[in-house]
């Protein structure tokens, strides 16, 4: 964990793109999710998502990736309503911006079906 946190500290002291910091927040959140520390994961992912939503167009493919990651996070915590909200956003953007056979879009749809079946 130390490397991501050091990176955030360095980025905070150097003039950097806020999108770069946001990506570091997302990466840190994903690391915490994999460690099953969902509270910390949610904290960092929400920070990163907020910055991305402020800086990117609403239908940017990078947002779809983050929404998909948020869906996986909420799925891990059992919060199905949030899970379905985020995965639907990922699918919507993917269908608009990606080719039908794009691996990300296929994964978003797979996650959507998994969530639908688990309810």
C-alpha positions as CSV (number, residue, x, y, z in Angstrom):
1,X,0.0,0.0,0.0
2,X,2.8,2.3,0.8
3,X,3.8,3.0,-2.9
4,X,0.3,4.3,-3.8
5,X,0.2,6.5,-0.7
6,X,3.7,7.8,-1.4
7,X,2.6,8.6,-4.9
8,X,-0.4,10.6,-3.7
9,X,1.9,12.5,-1.4
10,X,4.3,13.3,-4.1
11,X,1.5,14.2,-6.6
12,X,0.1,16.6,-3.9
13,X,3.4,18.4,-3.7
14,X,4.1,18.6,-7.5
15,X,1.9,20.3,-10.0
16,X,0.2,17.3,-11.6
17,X,-3.0,16.7,-13.5
18,X,-5.9,16.1,-11.1
19,X,-6.7,13.1,-13.4
20,X,-3.4,11.6,-12.5
21,X,-4.2,11.9,-8.8
22,X,-7.7,10.5,-9.4
23,X,-6.2,7.5,-11.2
24,X,-4.0,6.9,-8.2
25,X,-7.0,7.1,-5.9
26,X,-8.8,4.5,-8.1
27,X,-5.7,2.2,-8.1
28,X,-5.4,2.5,-4.3
29,X,-9.1,1.8,-3.9
30,X,-8.8,-1.3,-6.1
31,X,-5.9,-2.5,-4.0
32,X,-8.0,-2.1,-0.9
33,X,-10.9,-3.9,-2.6
34,X,-8.6,-6.9,-3.4
35,X,-7.5,-6.9,0.3
36,X,-11.2,-6.9,1.3
37,X,-10.9,-3.6,3.1
38,X,-14.1,-2.3,1.5
39,X,-14.4,0.9,3.6
40,X,-11.0,2.1,2.5
41,X,-11.6,0.9,-1.0
42,X,-14.9,2.9,-1.2
43,X,-13.2,6.0,0.3
44,X,-10.5,6.1,-2.3
45,X,-12.6,5.0,-5.3
46,X,-15.2,7.7,-4.5
47,X,-12.5,10.4,-4.5
48,X,-11.1,9.2,-7.8
49,X,-14.6,8.9,-9.4
50,X,-15.6,12.3,-8.3
51,X,-12.6,13.9,-10.0
52,X,-13.0,11.8,-13.1
53,X,-16.7,12.8,-13.3
54,X,-15.8,16.5,-13.0
55,X,-13.0,16.4,-15.7
56,X,-14.3,13.9,-18.3
57,X,-17.3,13.9,-20.6
58,X,-20.3,11.9,-19.1
59,X,-19.9,9.2,-21.7
60,X,-16.1,8.8,-21.6
61,X,-15.0,5.1,-21.7
62,X,-12.7,5.6,-18.7
63,X,-15.7,6.4,-16.6
64,X,-17.2,3.1,-17.7
65,X,-14.2,1.3,-16.3
66,X,-14.5,3.1,-13.0
67,X,-18.2,2.5,-12.9
68,X,-17.6,-1.2,-13.5
69,X,-15.0,-1.2,-10.7
70,X,-17.4,0.5,-8.4
71,X,-20.0,-2.1,-9.2
72,X,-17.6,-4.9,-8.3
73,X,-16.8,-3.1,-5.0
74,X,-20.5,-2.7,-4.1
75,X,-21.1,-6.3,-5.1
76,X,-18.4,-7.3,-2.6
77,X,-20.3,-5.4,0.1
78,X,-23.7,-6.8,-0.8
79,X,-25.1,-3.4,-1.7
80,X,-27.0,-4.6,-4.8
81,X,-28.9,-1.4,-5.6
82,X,-25.6,0.5,-5.9
83,X,-24.1,-2.4,-7.8
84,X,-26.8,-2.4,-10.4
85,X,-26.7,1.4,-10.8
86,X,-22.9,1.4,-11.5
87,X,-22.8,-1.6,-13.8
88,X,-25.7,-0.2,-15.8
89,X,-23.8,3.1,-16.3
90,X,-20.8,1.1,-17.5
91,X,-22.9,-0.9,-19.9
92,X,-24.6,2.2,-21.2
93,X,-21.3,4.0,-21.9
94,X,-19.8,0.8,-23.3
95,X,-22.6,0.3,-25.7
96,X,-22.4,3.9,-26.9
97,X,-18.6,4.2,-27.2
98,X,-17.2,0.7,-27.8
99,X,-17.4,-1.9,-30.5
100,X,-19.9,-4.7,-29.7
101,X,-17.1,-7.2,-29.3
102,X,-14.8,-5.0,-27.2
103,X,-13.5,-7.0,-24.1
104,X,-14.5,-4.2,-21.7
105,X,-18.1,-4.2,-23.0
106,X,-18.3,-7.9,-22.8
107,X,-17.1,-7.9,-19.2
108,X,-19.6,-5.1,-18.3
109,X,-22.4,-7.2,-19.7
110,X,-21.1,-10.3,-17.9
111,X,-21.0,-8.5,-14.6
112,X,-24.5,-7.1,-15.3
113,X,-25.9,-10.6,-15.9
114,X,-24.1,-12.0,-12.8
115,X,-25.7,-9.3,-10.7
116,X,-29.1,-9.8,-12.2
117,X,-29.0,-13.5,-11.6
118,X,-27.9,-13.0,-7.9
119,X,-31.0,-10.9,-7.0
